[in-house]
């Protein structure tokens, strides 16, 4: 019984992975084909409307998340640093953590919850009500018409939202450290400048590109392949939310390994020279 369930689960997982791969290739082919046909300008109007839905409406929750996670990190780390006589270095700890890890990852988590669920529900409802089939019957490509604008909006705006989360995180950590714990403001910024490098900013913002692509692809795929009825749409939203979280963590781990290898190979040597 256990062997049968395990085998069935493995087969279903491989099948879904194959369908997702075919879906991603279809998106890529759609972008290349319509670009050669000179139809990319028609899609930018839809991209801009999705930018408003994905970016502008997500900005407040992303900024609040960045501020509070940095303030919480300041409260948690001050006691240990103060015992070691290194309280002035709290700025470096907070800012490098926010810029390199917490800012990009938490921004992606919030977008996966807010934007990913909305995209899945929207496309899933269109599939259930046969609107996607109607678009295909009219001779249009539903992938290019529905998926590409949403994917581009996610890819373009996730790094920008990450910057806003980082900014509010830096300011929130500064506020708690200086005005609540009495850390010297000059020392806070000096140690922050010593610890946070340009490479950390580049890596943190670059993660947003991969996270945005993952959120857009997973959410759109879940919407396109959802089951029938309201139950199918709800199940697809839940699956998209969970899978997006897991993919974000996997991408973050891979990027951390690659970025460290690149830093040790090229950036560190450049700084020494």
N, C-alpha and C positions, 0 to 999 in steps of 0.2 A: 504494500500500500504506500509506504513512504517512498520507495524507489519509483513507483509509478508517478506519484505527485511531483517528485523532484525532476524526473525526466520530462514530464509535461511542462513544468515551469521553465526548464532550460530551453525546450523547443519553442515555447511561446516567446521567451525573451529574445532568442535568436531571430525569430520571425519578425518581431517588432523592430529589432535593430536593423534588419534588412529593409523593412518598409521605410524606416526613418532615413536610412542611407539613400534609398531611391528618391525619397521626397526631397532631400537636400540637393541631390544631383539635378532633380527637376527644377528646383529654384535657380540653381546656377545656370542651367541651360536656358531657362526663361529670360534671365537677365542678359546673357550673351546674345541670344537670338533677337530680342527686342531692341537691344543696343545697336545691333547691325542693321535692323530695320528702321532705325531713327525714331523709335517710339518712346525713348526714355523721357523726353520732355513732358509727354502726356502724364507720366506717372508722378512727376514731382508735385503736382497739385495735391494728389492723394497723400504723398509723403508729408507735405507740410501740415495737412489736417491731422495726420497721425502724430506728428511732432507735438502738436498742441495737446492732444489727448495723453500722450505718453510722457512728454517732458514737462510742460507748464503745470499740469494738474498734479504731477508727482513731486514737484519742487518743494512744497512746504513739508511734506512728510519726510523727505530725504534730508532736508536741512535740520529738522528737529531730531531725527535719528542720529545724525552726525554730532550734533551738539551734546546730546545727553549721553552718548556712548563715551565721548571724550571726558565729560565731567565725571561720569562713573569711574572711568579708568584713573582719573586724578585722585578721587577719594580712596580707591582701593590701593593705589601704589604709594601714596604719600607716607603712610605709616612705616612701611619697610624701608623706604629711602631715607626717611628722617632718622631712623635708628642707626643707619650706616653713615650718617653725616653727609648724605648726598642729596638732600632735599632740593637744592638748586638745580639739579640735573633732571628734575621731573619733566621739564619741558621737552627735552630730547626724547625721553621715553614715550611721552604721550604723542608727540607729533610724528615720530617715525612709525609708531604703531598705527596711527590714524591714516597717514598718507600711504603707507605701503600695504597694509592689510585690512584694517577695520573699515576704513572709508569705502574702498571698492567693494568689499564683500557684503557689507551691510546694505549698501546702496543696491547691489544686485538682488539681495534677498527681498528688500522692500519692493523693488520693481517686479520681481517674480510673483510676489503676492498680489500686488495691485494691478500691474499691467498684464502679467502673464495670465492671471485668472480672467481678466476682462477680454483679452484677445481670444482665449479658448472658448469662453462662453459666447462671444459674438459669432465666431466662425462656426462653432458647434450648432448654434441656433440656425444659422444659415444653411448648414448641411441638413439638419433635421427637417426644416421647412422647404428643402429642395431648391433653395435659391442658388446654391453652387451649381447644381445640375442645370438650372435655367441659364446661368451665365455660360456654361459650356455649350448648351444647345444653341445659343445665339452666336456661336463661333468665336467667343472670346476665351482667353486663357485665364481661368480662375486663379491660378498660382501667381501669374504676373499682376492680375488686377487686385487680388486680395492679400497675398502673402508678401510680395516684394516691398510694397510701401510700408507695411508694418515692420518688416525685418530691417529695412534701411533706417527707419525712425529709431528703432531700438539700438542699432549699432552706432548711430550718430549721436544720440542723446545720452546714452549711459555714461560715456566718459565725461560729458559736461556736468551731469548730475553728480558724478563722483567728485568733481572739483568743488562743487558747492557743499557737498557733505564734508570734504576735507577742510574747507574754509571755516565752516561752522564748528567743526571739531577742534580746530586749532584755537579759535576764539573761545569756545566753551572751556577747554582745558586751561587756557590763560586766565579766564575769569575765576574759576575755582581755585587755581593755584595761587594767584596773586591776591585776590580780594578775600578769599576765605581762609587760606592757609598762611598768608603773609609771605609768600616767596618773593624774592627780589625780581622785579620785572626785567631789569637789564640782564640778570643772570639767566632768567627763563629763556629769553630770546637768544642769548649768546650760545648757551648749550644746545638749543634747538638748531641753530645754524651750524654748529659743529657736527651734529649727529645726522641731520637730514641732508642728503645729497640730491643733486639733480637727478641722479639715476633712480632714486626712490620715487621721485615725482613721475618720471617717465614710466617706470614699471607700474605704479599704481593707476595711472591714467590708461595705460595700454591694456590693463586687465579689463577695463570697462568695455573695450571693443569686443573682447572674447565673451564676456558675460552677456552683453547685449545681444550678440549673435546667438548665444545659447538660449536665452529667454525667448527671443523671437521665433527661432526654429522649433523649439520644443512646444511652445504654446500654439503656434499655427498648425503643427503636425497633429497635436492632440485635438484641435478643433476640427480638422479635416477628417480625422479617423474616429470621431466619437460615435457612440452607439445611438440607438433610436430613443426618442422621447426626452422628457426632462431629466429622467434618471441617467440617461447616457451622457447628457451635457454636464450634469453635476459630477458624475464619475470622471469625465474627461478633465474637468477643472481641477479636481483633487489630484489626479495623476500628473497633470502638467505642473502643478505646484510642487509636488514631492520630487519629481524627476528634475525639475529646474534646480532645486536646492542641491541635489546630489551632483548634478553636472557642474554647477558653480564651484562646489568644493573640490571636485576632481580637477577642474581647470585651474583653480587657485593653487593646488598642490603642484601640478605640472609646471605652471608658470614660475612658481617659487624655485623649483629645481633648475629650470632653464635660465632664469634671470641671475641666479647665484653663479652658475657656471659661466655665463657671459661676463658677469662682473669680475670674477676672478681671472678670466682669460684676457679681457680687453680693457675694461674700465679701470680696474685697479692698477694695471701697468701704465695706463695713460695718466692717471693721477700721480704716480711716482715720477714719471718722466717730466 
